[in-house]
Amino acid sequence: MTAKEERPDQVEEAKKSRDEEILKPIEKVLDGIPEKKRAELKAVFRSILFQGPLPPPDVLREYYEIDPDLSKIIKELPAKEQEHRHRMNEGSLDLKKYQTRTERIEIILGQVFAFLICSFIIGAGTYIVGKGQPIMGGLLTLGGLAGLASVFILGRKPIEKKSPVSDPR
């Protein structure tokens, strides 16, 4: 006998032992039930467990016996799922790139406008000093310089994002 000839017998034995293993705990529960009902319940309790994207070859063969297209569909499902995951990951990466770019633009615009506002305030303070109000012009200029310094100092510190989920209340 060759290995190919022995293989179907081994598969059948493995199926029987698997079925017995699954049904063993169920037998204890079904002790007081009539035989006809017991057979129906065993059929309901029987299950096939496997890991991975495809069922075992013997199960796939059984699907093929039911409908040849069914096994083809089952074989195509993992590839379609992987393709879908790749598309979703690409979309997620594109979104992260977009968010990073917009955050950078927002930071730069914020600094530019803060600089323009502070420059205007310093210019206004200098103008007021030139018009004969040194105290008021000095305070305005000093406030503009303090604002400008704070923008460049605090603008470089990373902002801590608070999670909306972790609210201690």
Phi, psi and omega in degrees: 000138178270170181294328180293324181289328180283334187302312180301323178295318180296322179295316179297319178297318179296320178298314182297316181293323178295316179297317179297320180297320180290319187277344182305307180294332182288328181303320180298321181289327186270010186305315186270009185261140179303154188300321181297312179294324181298318180297320179296317181292324177298320179297323179290320183285339183295133179218159178243125180248135175206161179247153177102175184283336182245146175288165178299157183304320181295323178290320178298322177297320178295321175298319179298322179294327178289309181204118182303328180289334182297316179293325177296317179297317181296323179290330182279337184303313180299322179294319178294320179296317180296318178298319178297316179298319180296317178298319180295318179295320178297318178297320179295318179294320178298319179296318179296320177298316180298315180298318180297316180296315181292325177296319179296317179297318180298318180295315181296315179298321178299318180290321180296313181293324177296320178296316180297317179296314180295321178297320178297317180295317179296318178297318179295319178297318178296320178297317180295321176299318180294335180272003175102015177241074186294324181291310181296317179295322179294316178296319180295317179294317178298319178296321178295317178295319178297319178296318179296316179296318181295325179297315183285331179281308182284336180292339181269345179282138178291141180273128178280125179269126179272135179282130180292342183282323185270063177268119186289351182291000000 
